[in-house]
Amino acid sequence: MITSILFFVIGLLIFDIADKKAKKKGVLGMY
């Protein structure tokens, strides 16, 4: 159960970083 929580947190972090990078590039500006 602890590993699933870790994967969830890591996934959120990766998604947040990718989202910020995309916003900097303006790729996801249409969403």
Backbone as numpy.savetxt, mean C-alpha at the origin, in Angstrom:
# Nx Ny Nz CAx CAy CAz Cx Cy Cz
-1.99 -17.39 13.73 -2.83 -16.18 13.73 -1.96 -14.92 13.73
-0.84 -14.99 14.44 0.04 -13.82 14.49 0.64 -13.55 13.11
0.95 -14.62 12.38 1.54 -14.43 11.05 0.55 -13.77 10.10
-0.72 -14.14 10.20 -1.73 -13.54 9.31 -1.87 -12.05 9.60
-1.77 -11.68 10.87 -1.85 -10.25 11.23 -0.63 -9.52 10.67
0.53 -10.17 10.76 1.76 -9.56 10.24 1.64 -9.35 8.74
1.16 -10.37 8.03 0.99 -10.25 6.58 0.01 -9.13 6.25
-1.04 -8.99 7.06 -2.04 -7.95 6.83 -1.42 -6.56 6.99
-0.63 -6.39 8.05 0.01 -5.09 8.31 1.03 -4.78 7.22
1.83 -5.78 6.85 2.83 -5.57 5.80 2.15 -5.22 4.48
1.04 -5.90 4.21 0.30 -5.61 2.98 -0.21 -4.18 2.96
-0.69 -3.72 4.11 -1.19 -2.35 4.20 -0.06 -1.36 3.97
1.11 -1.65 4.56 2.26 -0.76 4.40 2.68 -0.68 2.94
2.77 -1.84 2.29 3.17 -1.87 0.88 2.15 -1.12 0.03
0.86 -1.32 0.32 -0.19 -0.63 -0.44 -0.09 0.88 -0.24
0.18 1.31 1.00 0.27 2.74 1.31 1.46 3.36 0.59
2.60 2.67 0.60 3.80 3.19 -0.06 3.56 3.25 -1.57
2.96 2.20 -2.13 2.70 2.18 -3.57 1.72 3.29 -3.95
0.74 3.53 -3.08 -0.25 4.57 -3.35 0.41 5.94 -3.35
1.31 6.18 -2.40 2.00 7.47 -2.33 2.90 7.66 -3.55
3.59 6.60 -3.96 4.46 6.69 -5.13 3.62 6.98 -6.37
2.48 6.31 -6.48 1.61 6.49 -7.64 1.08 7.93 -7.67
0.74 8.46 -6.50 0.22 9.83 -6.46 1.31 10.82 -6.84
2.56 10.52 -6.46 3.66 11.40 -6.84 3.84 11.41 -8.35
3.71 10.23 -8.96 3.86 10.14 -10.41 2.61 10.63 -11.13
1.46 10.60 -10.42 0.23 11.05 -11.03 -0.45 9.96 -11.84
-0.02 8.71 -11.64 -0.60 7.60 -12.41 -2.01 7.31 -11.92
-2.19 7.33 -10.59 -3.51 7.02 -10.03 -4.30 8.30 -9.77
-3.98 9.36 -10.47 -4.67 10.62 -10.24 -6.12 10.57 -10.70
-6.43 9.62 -11.58 -7.80 9.55 -12.10 -8.73 8.81 -11.16
-8.18 8.07 -10.20 -9.04 7.31 -9.28 -9.63 8.21 -8.21
